[in-house]
Amino acid sequence: MTEQIAKVINSLGIHARPASLIVQTAIKYKSSVQLIKDGASADAKSIMSVMMLAAAEGSNVTVRAAGEDEVEAVEAIIKLFELKFNEE
């Protein structure tokens, strides 16, 4: 299992568009990918699950993956957070 903490730094948080980008990225990998915020867990391959986290700007989200390409999956999703989901 690989995990890394990401901070939500885009001003609108994880709304529909960023959630969609996360899902589109996660489904490229064979590993199971989860996002965890304040003890709540979301399947990163489900847009409804990701949006239910209600991760606002400033939130810390743990990106966790388990499987054969777990490192690559975590790195790709962390990159989305670092790029502010290409919003700013």
C-alpha positions in Angstrom: 0.0 0.0 0.0 1.2 3.5 -0.9 -0.2 6.7 0.5 0.5 10.4 0.5 -1.2 13.4 2.0 -2.4 16.2 -0.4 -3.6 19.6 0.5 -6.6 21.0 -1.4 -5.1 24.4 -2.6 -7.6 25.4 -5.3 -10.1 27.9 -4.1 -13.2 26.0 -5.0 -12.2 22.7 -3.4 -13.1 19.3 -4.9 -16.3 20.1 -6.7 -17.6 18.3 -9.8 -14.8 19.1 -12.2 -11.9 18.2 -9.9 -13.8 15.1 -8.8 -14.1 14.1 -12.5 -10.4 14.6 -13.1 -9.6 12.4 -10.1 -11.9 9.6 -11.3 -10.6 9.9 -14.9 -7.0 9.5 -13.5 -7.8 6.7 -11.0 -9.5 4.5 -13.5 -6.4 4.3 -15.6 -4.8 2.2 -12.9 -5.4 -1.4 -11.9 -4.8 -0.6 -8.2 -7.7 0.3 -5.9 -7.4 4.0 -5.0 -9.0 5.7 -2.1 -9.2 9.3 -0.8 -9.5 9.8 2.9 -10.6 13.0 4.6 -11.4 13.4 8.3 -11.8 9.6 8.7 -14.2 9.3 5.8 -13.1 7.2 2.8 -14.0 7.5 -0.8 -13.5 5.3 -3.8 -11.4 7.5 -6.2 -13.0 5.7 -9.1 -16.5 6.9 -8.2 -17.4 10.5 -8.8 -20.2 10.5 -6.3 -18.0 9.0 -3.7 -15.3 11.6 -4.3 -17.8 14.5 -4.2 -19.3 13.2 -0.9 -16.0 14.0 0.8 -16.8 17.7 0.5 -13.1 18.6 0.5 -12.9 22.4 0.7 -9.9 24.6 0.2 -7.3 23.9 3.0 -8.5 20.3 3.6 -5.9 17.5 3.9 -6.7 14.4 1.9 -4.9 11.2 2.0 -4.5 9.4 -1.3 -4.1 5.7 -0.8 -3.6 3.0 -3.4 -3.0 -0.8 -3.2 -2.1 -2.9 -6.1 0.5 -3.5 -8.8 0.7 0.1 -10.0 -0.1 1.8 -6.6 2.9 4.2 -6.7 2.1 5.5 -10.1 -1.6 6.0 -9.2 -0.8 8.0 -6.0 1.7 10.1 -7.9 -0.7 10.9 -10.7 -3.5 12.0 -8.3 -1.1 14.0 -6.1 0.0 15.9 -9.2 -3.6 16.9 -9.9 -3.8 18.5 -6.4 -0.4 20.2 -6.9 -1.7 21.7 -10.3 -4.9 23.0 -8.6 -6.8 20.8 -11.0 -5.8 23.2 -13.7 -8.2 25.8 -12.4 -6.0 28.7 -11.4 
